[in-house]
Amino acid sequence: MVRQVALLPAGCQPWHHDVVVACGNRFAYAATLAIYVYELDQRNNEHRLLSILAEHKKTISTISWCPEKPDYLASASLDGLVLVWDIERQHIVASQYPIKRQSTSALSAISGNKAHKHVFKPDAALSASAGDSDDTEDPVVTLEWDPLSSDYLLLCNRIAGVRLVDVPGQSVIMFFTLPSAASRVQTMGWVHNAPGMFVTGDCAGGILRVWSVSKSAPIQNMKIKRTGFHKLKVIHSTARDHSNNHDIKLFADNKLENMHHVSSTSESKSPALTTLSRFTLPHAHVVCTFRDGGVGLYDLGRKKWNFLRDQGHIETIFDCKFEPENPDHLATASFDGTIKIWDIPTMTCLKSSPGNEGIVYHISWAPADLNCIAACTARQGAFIWDFQKDKIIKRLSNHAPKTSVYCIVWNQTDSKSIMTSGQDGN
């Protein structure tokens, strides 16, 4: 009898922004062609994979949870197809193909019967750095409405950085300063159970920062990964999800002091009292996705990972091979141009090739203890990757230039012989 012993989920795609969502005790993220849904296991107090939703034939561009039915999740792809899923049954309950050439790149909900338009442009002094002209382009990277006010918007521009703005008043309430001019914010989110608090993730370096709207500088800076953020979402835990009663009491006391807040900018206690020695991070979990495909759930209150899949393929896997001398090691080759070696018992990634090889179609382990893997690609021919030295040590260019090489086999009895076959018929 054959049974499944482990599952290696794909990583989160880095191309589209709205591919990470959270609802109650669940969160989901989209790879290229599949959606992975996790749910909190109340008995073990950990998130487990609940469903894999795969039906799209083109890259998934956005996903959105139904606010009225938490079992329903909508997804859309680049071909304009919109699907509504029943997560529990992993079943499509509705689908909509595009009409003519209309395409879908985002999902949103609109309420009310009258639209109001506000155009906000930050002051030149805030939007341009020294030496920049007034015409400097400064695109908006991300934005979030204040959950306690319909007038306040947390806005992040690539150059100007993060500001809290009063939209009807067309004014900046607070400008938030990063510790370094080289730092850039990629994603951010409000912490709903801590009024006036939000978190940001840097586009490089994997730094998670905690902010208060009453302070221009971050309260906490935590380097939680080496690679930059792609997207984060805050899951709001309850005190019963945590076993540290002392932390719960500190957080409860802090929350009682802030019950008079009407919005995130309401008067708060003196900054002199908001020191790091008195400050307690709220009980919330942050779903973090990274540029290398990594996905994790970070416990903000305890400052540690609940789980972390350090990196993952962000595109379709075309081949996988067990190491001949070690069945606990599995190598995978992907459309994303990388080879990864996985430890099966722990399901962790041990090594990842440098990348930028285009599509990797096929791989073959070297015999004996050479510590190498041969691979063939769509446009770069074949190459040999030494995973101990973490570099490409040889390229094989015997096929016609820019033609695909589909198969490669390393002779397990003669280490000097490698066979390939490709699009050119050789």
Disulfide bonds with the S-S distance in Angstrom:
none
